[in-house]
Amino acid sequence: MKVAFHSRLLTERGSEGAMLDYARLNRSVLGNESILCLPDRQEFAGNPLLKKWQEEFEVIQYQDKNDLGRKLKKDRAEVLYLTKPGPF
């Protein structure tokens, strides 16, 4: 099973730290494939954390909700886990 984990931010702390733990445990304990999803923002491009995430997981970057939906469908993700403080 492919599980996509979504965050709107690119940090190592708080919700994103928990999301990474969930993605790792999803893979190691449950044996599922984990994918990370985040918006395709210009300020993320030079962030070394993005490269670190990409070395460990497949990372999907998207323009809008429809783009995310298309990419997840193409990648055959079955579950989307959202880590968010408010409305998507």
Contacts in CASP RR format, 6 or more apart in sequence:
PFRMAT RR
TARGET T0000
AUTHOR 0000-0000-0000
METHOD contacts of the structure
MODEL  1
MKVAFHSRLLTERGSEGAMLDYARLNRSVLGNESILCLPDRQEFAGNPLL
KKWQEEFEVIQYQDKNDLGRKLKKDRAEVLYLTKPGPF
1 32 0 8 1.000
1 33 0 8 1.000
1 78 0 8 1.000
1 79 0 8 1.000
2 32 0 8 1.000
2 33 0 8 1.000
2 34 0 8 1.000
2 35 0 8 1.000
2 75 0 8 1.000
2 76 0 8 1.000
2 77 0 8 1.000
2 78 0 8 1.000
2 79 0 8 1.000
3 23 0 8 1.000
3 26 0 8 1.000
3 32 0 8 1.000
3 33 0 8 1.000
3 34 0 8 1.000
3 35 0 8 1.000
3 77 0 8 1.000
3 78 0 8 1.000
3 79 0 8 1.000
3 80 0 8 1.000
3 81 0 8 1.000
4 34 0 8 1.000
4 35 0 8 1.000
4 36 0 8 1.000
4 37 0 8 1.000
4 60 0 8 1.000
4 72 0 8 1.000
4 75 0 8 1.000
4 77 0 8 1.000
4 79 0 8 1.000
4 80 0 8 1.000
4 81 0 8 1.000
5 19 0 8 1.000
5 22 0 8 1.000
5 23 0 8 1.000
5 26 0 8 1.000
5 34 0 8 1.000
5 35 0 8 1.000
5 36 0 8 1.000
5 37 0 8 1.000
5 81 0 8 1.000
5 83 0 8 1.000
6 19 0 8 1.000
6 36 0 8 1.000
6 37 0 8 1.000
6 38 0 8 1.000
6 68 0 8 1.000
6 80 0 8 1.000
6 81 0 8 1.000
6 82 0 8 1.000
6 83 0 8 1.000
6 84 0 8 1.000
7 15 0 8 1.000
7 16 0 8 1.000
7 19 0 8 1.000
7 36 0 8 1.000
7 37 0 8 1.000
7 38 0 8 1.000
7 83 0 8 1.000
7 84 0 8 1.000
8 38 0 8 1.000
8 39 0 8 1.000
8 84 0 8 1.000
9 15 0 8 1.000
9 16 0 8 1.000
9 38 0 8 1.000
10 16 0 8 1.000
10 38 0 8 1.000
10 44 0 8 1.000
10 47 0 8 1.000
10 49 0 8 1.000
10 50 0 8 1.000
10 53 0 8 1.000
11 17 0 8 1.000
11 49 0 8 1.000
12 20 0 8 1.000
12 49 0 8 1.000
15 83 0 8 1.000
15 84 0 8 1.000
15 85 0 8 1.000
16 83 0 8 1.000
18 83 0 8 1.000
19 36 0 8 1.000
19 81 0 8 1.000
19 83 0 8 1.000
20 53 0 8 1.000
22 81 0 8 1.000
23 34 0 8 1.000
23 36 0 8 1.000
23 57 0 8 1.000
24 34 0 8 1.000
24 56 0 8 1.000
26 32 0 8 1.000
26 34 0 8 1.000
27 33 0 8 1.000
27 34 0 8 1.000
33 58 0 8 1.000
34 57 0 8 1.000
35 57 0 8 1.000
35 58 0 8 1.000
35 59 0 8 1.000
35 60 0 8 1.000
35 72 0 8 1.000
35 75 0 8 1.000
35 77 0 8 1.000
36 53 0 8 1.000
36 57 0 8 1.000
36 58 0 8 1.000
36 59 0 8 1.000
36 60 0 8 1.000
37 59 0 8 1.000
37 60 0 8 1.000
37 61 0 8 1.000
37 62 0 8 1.000
37 68 0 8 1.000
37 71 0 8 1.000
37 72 0 8 1.000
37 80 0 8 1.000
38 44 0 8 1.000
38 59 0 8 1.000
38 60 0 8 1.000
38 61 0 8 1.000
38 62 0 8 1.000
39 61 0 8 1.000
39 62 0 8 1.000
39 63 0 8 1.000
40 61 0 8 1.000
40 62 0 8 1.000
40 63 0 8 1.000
44 50 0 8 1.000
44 61 0 8 1.000
50 59 0 8 1.000
53 59 0 8 1.000
58 75 0 8 1.000
60 68 0 8 1.000
60 71 0 8 1.000
60 72 0 8 1.000
60 75 0 8 1.000
62 68 0 8 1.000
62 69 0 8 1.000
62 71 0 8 1.000
65 88 0 8 1.000
72 80 0 8 1.000
82 88 0 8 1.000
END
